[in-house]
Amino acid sequence: MSHEMTIHGFTLDSLAHRPVVILKDSGDRNTVPIWLNANEAVVMAAELVGRDLASQRRGGDLLSCLLETLGMEVYRVAIEAVQDGIYQASVCFRRNGEDIRVEVRPSEALLTSLKYRLPVHVADEVVQQASRLTDGEDESAQETAARRFADFLENLDPALMGKYPM
């Protein structure tokens, strides 16, 4: 079983000092964080900016043109498993009723999701593992959450306190 999720946000993890993409399901019941390295984050940001620019010009990018010429379509993006903290992902293509599955890096799967405006299908085991981190069942996760909150408070600008009405 998999959960259909979308890219909800793109932020910087203040403890790890690494970019992180946040996936959420439609009911906001499940959240899956996927950490990126700096190079992947730059490519992801460029895709977000480029998507807006590409919609303003006529031609598509090389991959889109190639897929169209070959009569192929991207139809599924998936995060299938997590092993030793490393996500395993795939992108599925379809041509004349034949399905072609390609294993890719998680960042490539996320980029494909953005580019083709597809949901990310996240395996149940991945969602369960991520929920253990966010639920705080693990003592180290609770310590991490406490450190993040302390870091947030330390970096809080008092000038912004009146900015958000209650």
Secondary structure as GFF3:
##gff-version 3
##sequence-region A 1 166
A	DSSP	beta_strand	2	13	.	.	.	ID=ss1
A	DSSP	beta_strand	18	25	.	.	.	ID=ss2
A	DSSP	beta_strand	31	35	.	.	.	ID=ss3
A	DSSP	alpha_helix	38	54	.	.	.	ID=ss4
A	DSSP	alpha_helix	62	70	.	.	.	ID=ss5
A	DSSP	beta_strand	72	83	.	.	.	ID=ss6
A	DSSP	beta_strand	86	95	.	.	.	ID=ss7
A	DSSP	beta_strand	98	104	.	.	.	ID=ss8
A	DSSP	alpha_helix	106	116	.	.	.	ID=ss9
A	DSSP	beta_strand	120	123	.	.	.	ID=ss10
A	DSSP	alpha_helix	124	135	.	.	.	ID=ss11
A	DSSP	alpha_helix	139	154	.	.	.	ID=ss12
A	DSSP	three_ten_helix	158	160	.	.	.	ID=ss13
###
